[in-house]
């Protein structure tokens, strides 16, 4: 009969080192959003503030665009009504004539819809001027840039956000 091997005593358990508390996580400084200025519209740091004349010119451009777009929409809708009225007259039309009329009708509808979208953008820009939020990017809250707005008054995004939007 074999004798069991003597059992060795377990090594003494070492006390675990005390757990150090992690240093508190510092929150990142909040990104400063461009807020409407008390006495004017927001501009980038490298730009001069809006003058009354510059803002009046942009507002006049937007009002002019609104009038032009309303006229375009009215003309497109009148043209579309004519095309729809004439399309009932298709007796004797061959397939090419029917296709041509359909193409013209869809083209007029596309023009009218595009003009409506642009009109909405113009009215949105005018509303933002009234509210004092004109020039603030609707995505990141930074300034859009006065020069960009003078070139494209309907802009609602800064260049960085617009480029990111176009990449997606």
Buried (B, 14 or more C-beta within 10 A) or exposed (E): EEEEEEEEEEEEEEEEEEEEEEEEEEEEEEEEEBEBEEEBBBBBEEBEEBEEEBBEEBBEBBEEBBEBBBEBBEBBBEBBEEBEEEBEEEEEEEEEEEEEBEEBBEBBBEBBEBBBEBBEBBBBBBEBBEEBBBBBBBBBBBBBBBEBBBEEBBBBBBEEBBEEEEEE
